[in-house]
């Protein structure tokens, strides 16, 4: 099994609700097992010691916010590892172009992994400011593909 296929398999397993997966191919066997998560137990709130009361301190002038935090960048990211296709076929127009207005749930591309094509759909609405990855490029899971405004 080649490295690209193995990466795609691990990515798919990470998103699936499976605890274990075993695949045999050409005499090679790959077994992936999800580690069990241990929950830390907290004592009930009533058994925790109460915090001592805090005495008032001298009054300080209010802190003024000098600068607002910058707006969060709106990005469409790859859902998984694979090859990015920005159009449904080599001779077809692209799903979207810079300047297009997108709505949530709109398909913006395809990712090919292990000969399977997975649609990429945006979860946010906005105008396409930039396409960050060229058509036919290999992408990683959660890699930014497009910037929206």
KATAPE-V681931 format. One record per backbone hydrogen bond with DSSP energy under -0.5 kcal/mol. CO is the residue of the C=O (numbers start at 0). NH is the residue of the N-H. If there is no record, write none. Layout:
co & nh
CO & NH
CO & NH
This chain:
co & nh
1 & 5
2 & 6
3 & 7
4 & 8
5 & 9
6 & 10
7 & 11
8 & 12
9 & 13
10 & 14
11 & 15
12 & 15
15 & 17
18 & 33
20 & 31
22 & 29
24 & 27
27 & 24
29 & 22
31 & 20
36 & 38
43 & 46
43 & 47
44 & 47
52 & 54
61 & 63
63 & 65
72 & 74
73 & 147
74 & 76
75 & 144
75 & 145
77 & 141
81 & 138
82 & 111
83 & 135
84 & 109
85 & 94
88 & 91
92 & 87
96 & 99
99 & 101
99 & 127
101 & 125
102 & 105
105 & 121
108 & 119
109 & 84
110 & 112
110 & 117
111 & 82
112 & 115
115 & 112
115 & 117
117 & 110
118 & 120
119 & 107
119 & 108
121 & 104
125 & 101
126 & 128
126 & 148
127 & 98
129 & 131
129 & 146
133 & 136
136 & 83
138 & 81
139 & 142
142 & 77
144 & 131
144 & 132
145 & 75
146 & 128
146 & 129
147 & 73
